């Protein structure tokens, strides 16, 4: 009897562990209201949550992310009509840096975990999108040229290697680029492969793949024969996108079209348990990012 009870207890413990979903200490995101967009912070509060406006600027803002190494929020901001530059805000939410490019709009900043570089894109007036890098705080945008192809969202793989999307005749392809040689290796192609994300703690790679009207989040990896493979993580019924992970790499956060509306979903990557997070009443929410507790406290203290 004791052995049976012990086995039952172990089974319940394993089941509870697989279904448990830790609530993040904070989520940074861009929310759209009344045709304006600002940067917000969500924090858990009982069964609900509390949303704090970190910025309330007359200019539109987007692509917000947290740079732990510098203690800065990076974002794009409309500096003149339909022309965007990059800005950095400190923990007191003061704009301490701004970069504007005369040739086009800058966006999608992705800061380096190792040094002062920032990956980003430059949208030209003819609609062409260049991928590139700049050195914070004094550098200017330096494009990554490759066969005259437009590019998209980038992520860091290593100090000298990145992942990005390229627009080809067959759709959006994911490539890995060597920053020293400029060579690029096509990893996935066919359909629309984009919105890559790499967790710096674990090295796990994620991206969005759209085929027809279905969009889902996949994980990219190499098999035992050293060949690139990808696995559908979210198995979207309709549309999943905007993937990011918690700093420790244990939780995936993304946007998912469910019941006719987009919801923010967190997913335990070990057990697969999911939970919806209500970020508030916004017309749109873009790229929610999970923050560590210390960084949340830092932002709240700076705001006060």
C-alpha positions in Angstrom: 0.0 0.0 0.0 2.8 2.4 0.9 4.5 1.7 -2.4 1.3 2.4 -4.3 0.8 5.7 -2.4 4.3 6.7 -3.1 4.0 6.0 -6.8 0.7 7.9 -6.9 2.4 10.9 -5.1 5.2 10.8 -7.6 2.8 10.7 -10.6 0.9 13.7 -9.2 4.1 15.6 -8.6 5.3 15.0 -12.2 1.9 15.9 -13.6 1.8 19.1 -11.5 5.3 20.0 -12.6 4.5 19.5 -16.3 1.4 21.7 -16.1 2.8 24.4 -13.9 3.4 27.7 -15.6 5.4 30.4 -13.8 4.0 33.9 -14.1 6.6 36.4 -15.3 7.7 39.2 -13.0 7.1 41.7 -15.8 6.4 42.0 -19.5 7.6 44.9 -21.7 5.5 45.6 -24.8 4.3 48.3 -27.2 0.6 49.0 -27.0 -1.5 50.8 -29.6 -4.4 53.0 -28.5 -6.2 55.8 -30.4 -3.8 55.5 -33.3 -0.9 56.2 -31.0 1.7 53.7 -29.7 3.7 53.8 -26.5 5.8 51.5 -24.3 4.1 49.7 -21.4 5.1 47.4 -18.5 2.8 44.6 -17.3 3.2 43.2 -13.8 1.2 40.4 -12.1 -1.3 41.5 -9.5 -3.5 38.8 -8.0 -5.4 36.9 -10.6 -5.1 39.8 -13.0 -2.3 42.2 -13.7 -1.4 45.9 -13.7 -0.3 47.8 -16.8 2.0 50.9 -16.4 2.6 53.3 -19.2 6.4 53.9 -19.3 6.2 56.4 -22.1 3.5 58.8 -23.3 5.1 60.6 -26.1 3.3 62.5 -28.9 5.4 60.5 -31.4 4.7 56.8 -32.2 7.0 54.2 -30.7 7.7 50.6 -31.6 10.0 47.6 -31.5 10.8 48.1 -27.8 13.3 45.8 -26.1 15.4 45.8 -23.0 19.2 45.9 -23.0 20.3 44.3 -19.7 24.0 45.0 -20.3 23.3 48.8 -20.5 20.2 49.1 -18.4 18.4 50.7 -21.4 15.2 50.4 -23.3 15.8 50.5 -27.0 13.0 51.4 -29.4 12.1 53.0 -32.7 10.4 56.4 -32.6 8.7 58.6 -35.2 11.1 61.6 -35.4 9.2 63.3 -38.3 6.2 62.3 -40.3 6.6 58.6 -41.4 10.3 58.7 -40.6 11.6 56.7 -37.7 14.9 56.7 -35.8 16.2 54.7 -32.8 16.2 55.9 -29.2 17.5 54.7 -25.9 15.9 55.4 -22.6 17.4 54.9 -19.2 15.7 53.5 -16.1 14.3 56.9 -15.3 12.7 56.8 -18.8 14.8 59.7 -20.0 15.8 59.6 -23.7 19.6 59.5 -23.5 20.4 58.6 -27.1 18.8 59.1 -30.5 19.9 58.1 -34.0 18.4 59.2 -37.2 19.4 58.1 -40.7 19.0 60.4 -43.7 18.5 57.5 -46.1 15.6 55.8 -44.4 13.8 54.8 -41.2 15.6 52.7 -38.6 13.8 49.9 -36.6 13.9 46.4 -35.0 16.9 47.1 -32.7 18.5 43.9 -31.3 21.3 44.8 -28.8 24.4 42.6 -28.4 24.8 40.6 -25.2 28.6 41.0 -25.5 29.5 44.5 -26.6 28.1 47.8 -27.9 26.7 46.7 -31.2 23.0 46.9 -32.2 21.5 45.0 -35.1 18.7 46.8 -36.8 17.0 47.4 -40.2 16.7 50.5 -42.4 13.6 50.9 -44.5 14.2 52.9 -47.6 11.7 55.2 -49.3 11.2 52.7 -52.2 10.1 50.0 -49.7 13.5 48.1 -49.8 14.6 47.0 -46.3 18.3 46.7 -45.5 19.7 44.7 -42.5 22.7 46.1 -40.7 24.5 47.0 -37.5 25.6 50.1 -35.6 28.0 50.7 -32.8 26.4 52.4 -29.7 26.5 55.3 -29.1 28.5 57.0 -31.8 28.2 54.8 -34.8 26.0 55.0 -37.8 24.0 52.3 -39.7 26.2 49.9 -41.7 24.2 47.7 -44.0 24.8 43.9 -44.6 24.8 43.6 -48.3 24.0 40.1 -49.8 23.1 39.5 -53.5 21.0 42.7 -53.5 18.3 41.0 -51.4 16.1 42.8 -48.9 16.2 41.5 -45.3 14.3 41.4 -42.1 14.3 40.7 -38.3 17.7 39.7 -36.9 19.0 37.9 -33.9 22.4 37.2 -32.4 23.9 33.6 -32.6 27.4 34.5 -31.4 29.7 37.5 -31.4 30.5 36.9 -35.1 27.3 35.2 -36.3 23.7 36.3 -36.7 20.4 34.9 -38.0 18.1 36.9 -40.3 15.5 36.6 -42.9 16.0 37.3 -46.6 13.4 38.1 -49.3 13.8 35.7 -52.2 11.7 34.7 -55.2 10.5 31.7 -53.2 9.5 33.7 -50.2 11.3 34.6 -47.0 14.3 32.4 -46.2 16.2 32.2 -42.9 19.9 32.6 -43.2 22.9 32.5 -40.9 25.5 35.2 -41.6 29.2 35.2 -40.8 29.9 38.8 -39.7 33.6 38.5 -40.6 33.3 37.1 -44.1 29.9 38.3 -45.0 28.9 34.8 -46.2 25.3 33.7 -45.6 24.0 30.1 -45.3 20.3 29.4 -46.2 18.8 27.4 -43.3 15.1 27.3 -44.2 13.3 28.4 -47.4 9.9 28.1 -49.0 6.9 30.0 -47.6 7.5 32.8 -45.2 10.2 32.3 -42.6 10.9 35.3 -40.4 10.8 36.8 -36.9 13.8 34.8 -35.7 14.7 34.8 -32.0 17.6 33.2 -30.1 17.8 32.7 -26.4 21.3 33.7 -25.2 21.2 31.5 -22.1 20.3 28.2 -23.8 21.2 28.9 -27.5 17.7 27.6 -28.6 16.6 29.2 -31.9 13.0 30.0 -32.8 11.3 31.5 -35.8 7.9 32.1 -37.4 6.9 30.1 -40.4 3.9 30.9 -42.5 2.4 28.6 -45.1 -0.8 29.8 -46.8 -2.9 31.4 -44.1 -1.4 29.4 -41.2 1.4 30.9 -39.1 3.1 29.0 -36.4 6.3 29.2 -34.2 9.0 26.6 -34.9 12.2 25.6 -33.2 15.3 25.3 -35.3 18.0 22.7 -34.5 20.5 20.2 -35.9 19.8 16.5 -35.9 22.3 13.7 -35.2 23.6 13.9 -38.7 24.3 17.6 -38.3 21.5 18.5 -40.7 19.2 21.5 -40.0 15.7 20.5 -38.9 12.7 22.5 -37.5 9.8 21.5 -35.3 6.4 23.1 -34.9 6.1 24.2 -31.3 2.8 25.9 -31.1 0.8 24.0 -33.8 -1.2 27.1 -34.6 -4.8 26.6 -35.7 -4.7 30.0 -37.3 -1.9 32.5 -36.6 0.9 32.6 -34.0 3.8 35.1 -34.3 6.1 37.5 -32.4 8.1 34.9 -30.4 10.5 35.8 -27.5 11.8 33.9 -24.5 12.4 34.6 -20.8 16.1 35.4 -20.0 16.5 31.9 -18.5 15.2 30.3 -21.6 12.4 28.3 -19.9 9.4 30.3 -21.1 8.2 31.2 -24.6 6.0 34.2 -25.1 4.1 35.0 -28.3 1.0 36.4 -29.8 -1.7 34.0 -31.0 -5.0 34.5 -32.8 -7.7 32.8 -30.7 -11.4 33.2 -30.7 -11.2 36.0 -33.2 -8.7 38.1 -31.2 -5.0 38.1 -30.7 -3.9 37.0 -27.2 -0.6 37.0 -25.4 0.4 33.5 -24.5 3.3 32.2 -22.3 4.4 28.5 -22.8 6.5 26.4 -20.6 9.2 25.0 -22.9 9.8 21.9 -20.8 6.3 20.7 -20.2 4.3 22.6 -22.8 1.8 24.1 -20.4 0.3 27.4 -21.7 -1.3 30.4 -20.1 -2.9 33.6 -21.5 -1.8 36.9 -20.1 -4.2 39.8 -20.4 -2.0 42.9 -21.2 -4.9 45.3 -21.2 -7.4 46.9 -23.6 -5.3 47.8 -26.6 -6.1 47.9 -30.3 -2.8 46.1 -30.9 0.1 44.7 -28.9 3.5 44.2 -30.4 6.4 42.0 -29.3 5.9 41.4 -25.6 9.2 40.6 -23.8 9.7 38.9 -20.5 11.9 40.8 -18.0 13.7 39.6 -14.9 12.4 40.8 -11.5 15.5 42.9 -10.8 15.0 44.8 -14.1 11.2 45.3 -13.4 12.1 46.8 -10.0 14.7 49.0 -11.6 12.2 50.4 -14.1 9.5 51.0 -11.5 11.9 52.7 -9.1 13.3 54.9 -11.9 9.7 55.9 -12.9 8.9 56.9 -9.4 
